[in-house]
Amino acid sequence: LTVVIPAYNEVNRIGPTLASYSEYLLGNRQSYFSSVQILVIDDGSTDGTAKWIESKCIKGVDCESLPTNQGKGAAVAFGVQQVKKEGL
């Protein structure tokens, strides 16, 4: 299972979002989901989101950044191209 999370100027919300997804997908549910990838795509944020993601990435969470804001659809499409696990 892969969850793609697009993020644009989310520095104040990305921490709680990742904590929630991580707890649910990587915590107690690990036995249910045999293979999990959480993929955060920073969409050219200007508020420090990319820097926060790079400094705080945790086990089971992959982080990529687009150089400029290209829109949510482009961030999701880029994320789908980065998927390493089966299932999306």
C-alpha positions in Angstrom: 0.0 0.0 0.0 1.3 3.4 -0.9 -0.2 6.7 0.3 0.8 9.8 -1.7 0.5 13.1 0.3 0.9 16.3 -1.7 2.0 19.2 0.3 2.1 22.9 -0.5 2.9 25.5 2.2 1.8 22.9 4.9 4.6 23.5 7.4 2.1 24.0 10.2 0.0 20.9 9.4 2.4 18.3 7.9 3.7 17.1 11.3 0.2 16.2 12.7 -0.7 14.7 9.3 2.3 12.5 9.1 1.9 11.5 12.8 -1.7 10.4 12.1 -0.9 8.5 8.9 2.2 6.9 10.5 0.3 5.8 13.6 -2.5 4.3 11.6 -0.5 2.7 8.8 2.8 1.8 10.4 1.6 1.3 14.0 -1.1 -1.2 15.0 -2.2 -1.9 11.5 1.3 -3.1 10.3 0.1 -6.7 10.4 -2.9 -5.8 8.2 -0.8 -3.9 5.6 2.1 -6.2 4.8 3.9 -3.5 2.9 3.4 0.3 3.5 5.0 3.4 1.9 4.0 6.9 2.9 5.2 9.3 0.2 5.1 13.1 0.8 5.6 15.3 -2.3 6.4 18.9 -1.5 5.0 21.0 -4.3 7.4 23.9 -4.4 6.4 25.3 -1.0 7.7 28.7 0.1 7.0 28.4 3.8 9.7 25.9 4.8 7.6 22.8 4.2 10.4 21.0 2.2 13.0 21.8 4.8 10.8 20.5 7.6 10.0 17.3 5.7 13.7 16.7 5.0 14.7 17.2 8.6 11.9 15.2 10.1 11.3 12.3 7.7 10.8 9.1 9.7 11.0 5.4 9.0 8.4 4.4 6.5 8.0 7.9 5.1 9.7 8.9 1.8 10.0 12.5 0.9 10.4 14.2 -2.5 10.3 17.8 -3.6 9.2 19.5 -6.8 11.4 22.6 -7.5 8.4 24.9 -8.2 4.7 24.8 -7.4 3.0 22.8 -10.2 -0.4 22.1 -8.6 -1.9 19.3 -6.5 -2.5 17.1 -9.6 1.1 17.4 -10.7 2.4 16.6 -7.2 0.1 13.5 -7.0 1.2 12.4 -10.5 4.8 12.8 -9.6 4.2 10.8 -6.4 2.6 8.0 -8.4 5.7 7.8 -10.6 7.8 7.4 -7.4 5.8 4.5 -6.0 8.0 1.6 -4.9 5.4 -0.7 -3.4 2.5 -2.6 -5.0 -0.9 -1.0 -4.5 -1.8 2.7 -4.4 
